[in-house]
Structure formats: structure tokens, C-alpha cells
Amino acid sequence: MAIRARLAGPLVLGVAAISSVLTPAYSHIGKDENAEGRHEPVDIVDLSSGVAAIAAGGGHTCALTSIGAVKCWGFNYGGVLGDGTEEHRTTPVDVVGLDSGVTAIAGGGEHACAITKTGSVKCWGGNKLGQLGDGTKENRLTPVDVVGLKGKVSFLAAGVNHTCAVFESGAVQCWGWNHSSQLGDGTKQDRLTPVDITGLSSGVSSLVAGTRNTCAVTIEGGVKCWGNVGAGGMQGSGPIEESSVPEEKAGLRSVVALAAGDAHDCALTRAGGVKCWGWGSFGSLGIGKDEGSLAPTDVVGLSKGATSIAAGKFHTCAVTSEGGVKCWGHNDDGQVGVEVDGLDEPTPVDVDGLSSGVRAISAGAQHTCALTSKGAVKCWGGFPPLD
């Protein structure tokens, strides 16, 4: 669930995670009768080439083509596919009005957003908490303009119910759900239009939005987070780290990308190492045990060599320097990319059939998608049956 999928620039992506509150078909308790879990990556129809970036959301995925068009598929709750309907789609459909001129896309719980070549932002889909930023709480079946942005947007992240933008100046604004202070404006008040983030008027290069928290990478390679994230596990709730304004995350240096899950975060360092922290149930931290940690902890076997990371609800994935994909965490729908056997994966495992040729990764609630070096898209986990 960021995604921060960009048409230009380094393909090191973190992805926002998605809550099953908005996507009942992907609840870890059960799944919709129309959902089908597959652990083997499958080709997405009509996307065998020409894709520049991908963004997975709650139960949907969107692709940005090399000509700047956006196509989406999956469950269409709230109109998140952007085709003017609320019909679920098993193959990609065009997002109305976005057939060119888009430079980046982001996927949230039941909403999606895009940056245009002019630096403006358009969003569509579910809007009950103001996550579209158009000043209303009305769902939108086609893209609408985000109002009140203070400049040209260079980076975009969509959480479950909130959205954040980084401007060319390095400043940050957020909008939408603010129950856990994930907007970073010092309040818990939902916002229907963008608000400034306390203390972040400059110096931010990218960010990631999860369910209840948001984290930003500074130009110095540090990390600042706001909202809340817990360190519980299957044996207890554990401590919670919470802040209504951005605070420095200790133990992180030379960070180039972030990924946020439902209650865990991960960082990718310049050396290619991956560190995770937060809620540890289902092995989502990749540290070899079902425990949480508020301190960033090294993912087993990934101290170097990773080039991209993405986090789903309770699973996480990384692309290696060889172009392979490794995932860990909850695997009830095959989202980790290995056969569903009733066991979660507390350390990284190789995704079946993806040992090379991948350049970017994106994770939704309980599905994962990869963008290959040839511009093709492959997905696995819980999603509607493909034609």
C-alpha cells in the first residue's frame, strides 16, 4: 500500500499497506467467494510490455504505461478502478481522462492517485474520510483534482485512508483520515484538503503512508515518522510508538526508500540492506521470529543486495540486485509467493519463478505484483480470477 511508483527516477519503491477494514475480501479471517489465491506469479492480460510503474492497493492494482496512461484492475470498491463504474474487473481497464501525461501513481485502500506532468494531483475511488483531497467525502468513479496543494508535487504516497505529497521544495502536505495523527499536523482531525506537516517545510525526498502512520526520507538519508505503530506479536499487544508530529526514527542512516504495512515499516539503505520495525505477527518483520520491535531490525539474509521494497498488510517483499524477488510474512493467500501450506514465512523466501528479470515490486493487502525489466506485470496472492 505507496505507492510511490514513478515514471522517471530510481525504481526503488516502497508501498503503502492496506487494511482489511476497507477490503473485506482480503481479511485474514476469510476471503470473498470471488477471490482466488495463487502463489505462482501470473501474467496480467494486455500488460506484457510498455509498463513503467505499478501500484497495488487494497484489492486492486494500477499500472502506469510508458506513454503516461493509467490502467487498473481488481475489486472496484468505491470506484477505485477509475473507469466510471463500480464493476469489478479481472483485466486492466483505462482510467477515465488519464490516457497520457501521468508521471507517477499511488494506490491506497480503496482510492488511487496520480501526479500529472504539470505537478498537479488527481485522485479517484473511496472518499469517506477525505482521502481524495477534493474537499468532499463523496466517492469518485473518475479522477478529480486535489485542491489546495502548495506547489508542484514530485512524490506521492497513499495509505489506507490518507494521502501525502512531497513538493519540489521538499515540503510535505497530507489529507484524509487522521485518527492516529497520521497527517502529522499535530491534531487528530480528519482533513478534506491538504494540510502542512509540522516541521517539514523542506528537506524531504520521499515518503510512505501506512494504515495509521506516515514516514518520510530526508535528503540526508534519515527517517522521520508520525502517527502510531506498535511492536506487538501473537503473544501480546506490545508497546506503541505514537507522535502527532514528525519525529526522527533512531537507528536509520543512508535510507533511500521506505515501505509501510498495516502495523509495520521497513527501510532500504543505500547499501541494499533492509531493516523493519513495528508489529511482528505473522513474521512480517522478517527477523526469524513472531515478535515485534520498535527498533529497526535487520531482515535475515538481507543486509545487502536489495534494490526495492514493498509492504502489504502483513507481508513484505524485496527485489534483489540479481532481479529476483524475496518475500516474508503472512501467506494465507500465497502473497509471499510460495505454496500456501498453512505456515507463514518469518524470513525471506524466493518467490517461485522470479529469480531474475524484476526491476520493481508493489504489494497490496494480500497480493503482490512485480514489474519486469521488459515492462511486463506479474501478480500473485489473493485477487479476482484472471480471464
C-alpha positions as CSV (number, residue, x, y, z in Angstrom):
1,M,0.0,0.0,0.0
2,A,2.7,3.6,-1.7
3,I,2.7,3.6,-3.5
4,R,5.2,5.9,-4.9
5,A,5.5,4.4,-8.4
6,R,7.3,6.9,-10.6
7,L,7.7,7.2,-14.4
8,A,11.1,8.8,-14.0
9,G,13.8,8.4,-11.5
10,P,15.2,5.4,-9.5
11,L,13.0,2.4,-9.3
12,V,13.4,1.9,-5.6
13,L,9.8,1.8,-4.4
14,G,8.1,1.4,-1.1
15,V,4.4,0.6,-1.0
16,A,1.7,1.6,1.3
17,A,-0.1,-1.2,3.1
18,I,-3.8,-1.8,3.1
19,S,-6.3,-2.5,5.9
20,S,-8.8,-5.3,5.6
21,V,-11.3,-2.9,7.1
22,L,-11.8,-1.5,3.7
23,T,-11.3,-4.7,1.8
24,P,-13.3,-7.5,3.4
25,A,-12.4,-9.8,0.6
26,Y,-8.8,-9.8,1.8
27,S,-9.4,-10.1,5.5
28,H,-7.0,-12.5,7.1
29,I,-10.1,-14.1,8.7
30,G,-11.7,-15.1,5.4
31,K,-12.0,-14.1,1.8
32,D,-14.7,-13.2,-0.7
33,E,-16.0,-16.1,-2.7
34,N,-14.8,-14.4,-5.8
35,A,-11.2,-14.1,-4.6
36,E,-8.7,-16.7,-5.7
37,G,-5.3,-17.1,-4.1
38,R,-2.3,-18.1,-6.3
39,H,1.3,-18.3,-5.1
40,E,2.7,-18.6,-8.6
41,P,3.1,-15.2,-10.4
42,V,0.7,-14.9,-13.4
43,D,0.9,-12.6,-16.4
44,I,-1.5,-9.7,-16.4
45,V,-3.6,-9.6,-19.5
46,D,-2.5,-6.9,-22.1
47,L,0.4,-5.8,-19.9
48,S,3.2,-7.9,-21.4
49,S,5.3,-4.8,-22.2
50,G,5.2,-1.0,-22.0
51,V,4.6,-0.6,-18.3
52,A,6.8,2.0,-16.4
53,A,5.5,1.6,-12.9
54,I,2.9,-0.3,-10.8
55,A,0.9,0.5,-7.7
56,A,-1.0,-2.1,-5.7
57,G,-3.9,-1.2,-3.4
58,G,-6.3,-3.0,-1.1
59,G,-7.8,-5.3,-3.7
60,H,-6.8,-3.5,-6.8
61,T,-3.7,-2.7,-8.8
62,C,-2.9,0.1,-11.3
63,A,-0.2,0.3,-13.9
64,L,1.4,3.4,-15.4
65,T,2.4,2.9,-19.1
66,S,5.4,4.4,-20.8
67,I,3.2,7.0,-22.5
68,G,1.8,8.2,-19.2
69,A,-1.6,6.4,-19.3
70,V,-3.1,4.6,-16.3
71,K,-4.9,1.2,-16.3
72,C,-6.3,-0.5,-13.2
73,W,-7.9,-3.9,-12.4
74,G,-9.3,-5.9,-9.5
75,F,-12.0,-5.1,-7.0
76,N,-13.7,-1.8,-7.7
77,Y,-15.0,-0.7,-4.3
78,G,-15.7,3.0,-4.2
79,G,-14.9,3.3,-7.9
80,V,-11.1,2.8,-7.4
81,L,-10.6,1.5,-10.9
82,G,-11.5,4.9,-12.3
83,D,-13.4,3.6,-15.2
84,G,-16.7,5.3,-14.3
85,T,-18.3,2.2,-12.8
86,E,-18.2,0.1,-9.7
87,E,-17.9,-3.2,-11.6
88,H,-15.0,-5.5,-10.5
89,R,-12.6,-6.1,-13.4
90,T,-10.4,-9.2,-13.9
91,T,-8.4,-7.5,-16.7
92,P,-7.0,-3.9,-16.9
93,V,-9.3,-1.0,-17.9
94,D,-8.4,2.5,-18.8
95,V,-8.8,5.2,-16.1
96,V,-11.0,7.9,-17.5
97,G,-9.1,11.0,-18.5
98,L,-5.7,9.6,-17.8
99,D,-4.6,8.3,-21.2
100,S,-1.4,10.4,-21.2
101,G,0.5,12.9,-19.1
102,V,0.8,11.0,-15.9
103,T,4.3,10.7,-14.3
104,A,3.6,8.7,-11.0
105,I,0.8,6.7,-9.4
106,A,-0.1,5.7,-5.8
107,G,-2.5,3.0,-4.6
108,G,-4.4,3.3,-1.3
109,G,-7.1,1.1,0.4
110,E,-10.0,2.0,-1.8
111,H,-8.5,5.0,-3.6
112,A,-5.7,5.8,-6.0
113,C,-3.9,9.0,-7.1
114,A,-1.7,10.2,-9.9
115,I,0.8,13.0,-10.5
116,T,0.5,14.8,-13.8
117,K,3.3,16.2,-15.9
118,T,2.4,19.7,-14.6
119,G,2.9,18.6,-11.0
120,S,-0.8,18.5,-10.0
121,V,-2.5,15.5,-8.4
122,K,-5.7,13.7,-9.3
123,C,-7.4,11.1,-7.2
124,W,-10.3,8.7,-7.5
125,G,-12.2,6.0,-5.6
126,G,-13.4,5.8,-2.0
127,N,-13.6,9.1,-0.2
128,K,-15.5,8.6,3.1
129,L,-12.6,10.1,5.1
130,G,-11.5,12.8,2.7
131,Q,-8.6,10.8,1.2
132,L,-9.2,12.2,-2.3
133,G,-8.5,15.7,-1.2
134,D,-11.2,17.4,-3.2
135,G,-12.9,19.0,-0.2
136,T,-15.8,16.4,-0.1
137,K,-16.5,12.9,1.3
138,E,-18.1,11.7,-1.9
139,N,-16.7,8.7,-3.7
140,R,-15.4,9.5,-7.2
141,L,-15.7,7.0,-10.0
142,T,-13.3,9.0,-12.2
143,P,-10.3,11.2,-11.3
144,V,-10.8,14.6,-9.6
145,D,-8.3,17.3,-8.8
146,V,-6.8,17.6,-5.3
147,V,-7.4,21.1,-4.2
148,G,-5.1,23.4,-2.1
149,L,-1.7,21.9,-3.0
150,K,1.0,24.4,-2.3
151,G,3.2,23.7,-5.3
152,K,4.4,21.1,-7.9
153,V,4.3,17.6,-6.5
154,S,7.3,15.4,-7.0
155,F,6.4,12.3,-4.9
156,L,3.1,10.8,-3.8
157,A,2.1,8.2,-1.2
158,A,-1.3,6.7,-0.5
159,G,-2.1,5.0,2.8
160,V,-5.3,3.1,3.6
161,N,-7.4,6.2,4.2
162,H,-4.9,9.1,3.8
163,T,-2.7,10.5,1.2
164,C,0.6,12.6,1.3
165,A,2.6,14.6,-1.3
166,V,6.2,15.8,-1.4
167,F,6.7,19.0,-3.3
168,E,9.7,20.0,-5.4
169,S,10.7,22.3,-2.4
170,G,10.9,19.2,-0.2
171,A,7.9,20.3,1.8
172,V,5.0,17.8,2.7
173,Q,1.3,18.0,2.8
174,C,-1.2,15.3,3.8
175,W,-5.0,14.8,3.8
176,G,-7.7,12.3,4.7
177,W,-8.1,10.1,7.9
178,N,-6.2,11.4,10.9
179,H,-7.5,9.2,13.8
180,S,-3.9,8.3,14.8
181,S,-2.3,11.7,13.8
182,Q,-1.0,10.1,10.6
183,L,-1.4,13.5,8.9
184,G,1.3,15.0,11.1
185,D,-0.4,18.3,11.7
186,G,-0.5,18.0,15.5
187,T,-4.2,17.0,15.6
188,K,-6.4,14.0,15.2
189,Q,-8.9,15.9,12.9
190,D,-9.6,14.4,9.5
191,R,-8.8,16.8,6.6
192,L,-10.7,17.0,3.4
193,T,-8.0,19.1,1.7
194,P,-4.2,19.1,2.1
195,V,-2.6,20.5,5.3
196,D,1.1,21.3,6.1
197,I,3.1,18.8,8.1
198,T,4.6,20.3,11.2
199,G,8.3,20.8,10.9
200,L,8.5,19.5,7.3
201,S,8.6,22.7,5.2
202,S,11.7,21.4,3.3
203,G,14.3,18.6,3.2
204,V,12.1,15.6,2.3
205,S,12.9,13.4,-0.7
206,S,10.2,10.7,-0.4
207,L,7.7,9.2,2.0
208,V,5.4,6.2,2.6
209,A,1.9,6.1,4.1
210,G,0.6,3.1,6.0
211,T,-2.6,2.5,7.9
212,R,-2.0,4.6,11.0
213,N,1.4,6.2,10.4
214,T,3.5,8.0,7.8
215,C,7.3,8.1,7.4
216,A,9.5,10.4,5.3
217,V,13.0,10.0,4.0
218,T,15.1,13.2,4.4
219,I,17.6,14.4,1.9
220,E,20.3,13.4,4.4
221,G,19.0,9.8,4.4
222,G,17.4,9.9,7.8
223,V,13.8,8.9,8.6
224,K,11.1,10.9,10.3
225,C,7.7,9.3,11.3
226,W,4.4,10.3,12.7
227,G,1.1,8.6,13.7
228,N,1.5,5.3,15.5
229,V,3.0,1.9,15.1
230,G,3.0,-0.9,17.6
231,A,5.5,-3.6,18.4
232,G,3.1,-6.4,19.4
233,G,3.2,-10.0,18.3
234,M,1.0,-13.1,18.6
235,Q,1.6,-13.3,22.3
236,G,0.6,-9.7,23.2
237,S,-0.1,-6.2,22.1
238,G,3.3,-4.8,23.0
239,P,4.4,-1.2,23.3
240,I,3.2,1.5,20.9
241,E,5.2,4.4,19.5
242,E,3.0,7.4,18.7
243,S,3.5,11.1,17.7
244,S,1.3,13.7,16.3
245,V,4.2,15.4,14.6
246,P,7.3,14.1,12.7
247,E,10.0,12.6,14.9
248,E,13.4,11.2,14.0
249,K,13.5,7.4,13.8
250,A,16.6,6.3,15.6
251,G,18.9,3.7,14.2
252,L,18.4,4.6,10.5
253,R,21.0,6.1,8.2
254,S,21.6,6.3,4.5
255,V,18.0,5.3,3.8
256,V,16.8,5.5,0.1
257,A,13.3,4.1,0.3
258,L,10.6,3.0,2.8
259,A,7.6,0.6,2.8
260,A,4.7,0.7,5.2
261,G,2.4,-2.2,6.2
262,D,-0.7,-2.3,8.3
263,A,1.4,-2.0,11.5
264,H,5.0,-2.4,10.4
265,D,7.5,-0.3,8.4
266,C,10.7,-1.2,6.6
267,A,13.6,0.8,5.3
268,L,16.0,0.2,2.4
269,T,19.5,1.5,2.9
270,R,21.9,2.8,0.2
271,A,24.0,-0.4,0.8
272,G,21.0,-2.5,-0.1
273,G,20.2,-3.6,3.4
274,V,16.6,-3.9,4.7
275,K,15.5,-3.1,8.3
276,C,12.0,-3.5,9.7
277,W,10.1,-2.5,12.8
278,G,6.6,-2.5,14.3
279,W,4.1,-5.2,14.8
280,G,5.7,-8.6,14.3
281,S,2.8,-11.1,14.0
282,F,2.9,-13.5,11.0
283,G,6.6,-12.9,10.6
284,S,6.1,-9.6,8.9
285,L,9.4,-8.1,10.1
286,G,11.5,-10.9,8.5
287,I,13.6,-11.3,11.6
288,G,13.0,-15.0,12.1
289,K,10.5,-14.9,14.9
290,D,7.0,-13.8,15.5
291,E,7.8,-10.8,17.6
292,G,7.6,-7.1,17.2
293,S,10.2,-4.4,17.7
294,L,10.1,-0.6,17.9
295,A,13.8,-0.5,16.9
296,P,14.7,-1.1,13.2
297,T,16.0,-4.6,13.0
298,D,17.9,-6.3,10.2
299,V,15.9,-8.6,8.0
300,V,17.5,-12.1,7.9
301,G,19.7,-12.5,4.9
302,L,19.1,-9.0,3.5
303,S,22.0,-7.0,4.9
304,K,22.9,-6.0,1.4
305,G,21.8,-6.6,-2.2
306,A,18.2,-5.3,-2.2
307,T,17.2,-2.7,-4.7
308,S,13.5,-2.2,-4.0
309,I,11.0,-3.0,-1.2
310,A,7.2,-3.1,-0.7
311,A,4.9,-3.9,2.2
312,G,1.4,-5.4,2.1
313,K,-0.9,-5.8,5.1
314,F,1.2,-8.4,6.9
315,H,3.8,-9.3,4.3
316,T,6.9,-7.6,2.8
317,C,8.9,-8.2,-0.3
318,A,12.3,-7.1,-1.8
319,V,13.8,-7.1,-5.2
320,T,17.5,-8.2,-5.2
321,S,20.4,-6.9,-7.3
322,E,20.0,-10.1,-9.4
323,G,16.5,-9.1,-10.3
324,G,14.9,-11.8,-8.1
325,V,12.2,-11.4,-5.5
326,K,12.2,-12.5,-1.9
327,C,9.1,-12.1,0.4
328,W,8.3,-12.9,4.0
329,G,5.3,-12.7,6.4
330,H,1.7,-13.7,6.2
331,N,1.0,-16.2,3.4
332,D,-2.7,-17.2,3.7
333,D,-3.4,-16.3,0.1
334,G,0.1,-17.1,-1.4
335,Q,1.1,-13.4,-1.3
336,V,4.6,-14.4,-0.2
337,G,5.0,-16.3,-3.5
338,V,5.4,-19.8,-2.2
339,E,2.8,-22.6,-1.8
340,V,0.1,-21.9,0.8
341,D,0.7,-24.6,3.4
342,G,-0.8,-23.0,6.5
343,L,2.5,-21.6,7.5
344,D,3.7,-18.0,7.5
345,E,7.3,-17.2,6.5
346,P,9.3,-15.3,9.2
347,T,12.4,-15.0,7.0
348,P,12.7,-14.1,3.3
349,V,11.9,-16.9,0.8
350,D,12.4,-16.9,-3.0
351,V,9.2,-16.2,-5.0
352,D,8.5,-19.1,-7.3
353,G,9.5,-18.4,-10.9
354,L,11.0,-14.9,-10.2
355,S,14.7,-15.5,-9.8
356,S,15.7,-12.7,-12.2
357,G,14.4,-10.0,-14.5
358,V,12.4,-7.9,-12.0
359,R,13.0,-4.2,-11.5
360,A,10.3,-3.1,-9.2
361,I,7.7,-4.5,-6.7
362,S,4.4,-3.4,-5.2
363,A,2.3,-5.1,-2.5
364,G,-1.4,-4.7,-1.8
365,A,-3.4,-6.1,1.2
366,Q,-2.9,-9.7,0.3
367,H,-1.4,-9.7,-3.2
368,T,1.9,-8.7,-4.7
369,C,2.9,-7.6,-8.2
370,A,6.2,-7.3,-10.0
371,L,7.3,-5.1,-12.9
372,T,9.8,-6.9,-15.1
373,S,12.8,-5.4,-17.0
374,K,10.8,-5.9,-20.2
375,G,7.9,-3.7,-18.9
376,A,5.5,-6.7,-18.1
377,V,3.5,-7.1,-15.0
378,K,3.1,-10.4,-13.0
379,C,1.0,-10.8,-9.8
380,W,0.3,-13.4,-7.2
381,G,-1.6,-13.8,-3.9
382,G,-5.3,-13.0,-3.3
383,F,-7.0,-11.4,-6.3
384,P,-10.0,-12.0,-8.6
385,P,-9.6,-14.9,-11.0
386,L,-8.0,-13.8,-14.2
387,D,-9.5,-14.4,-17.6
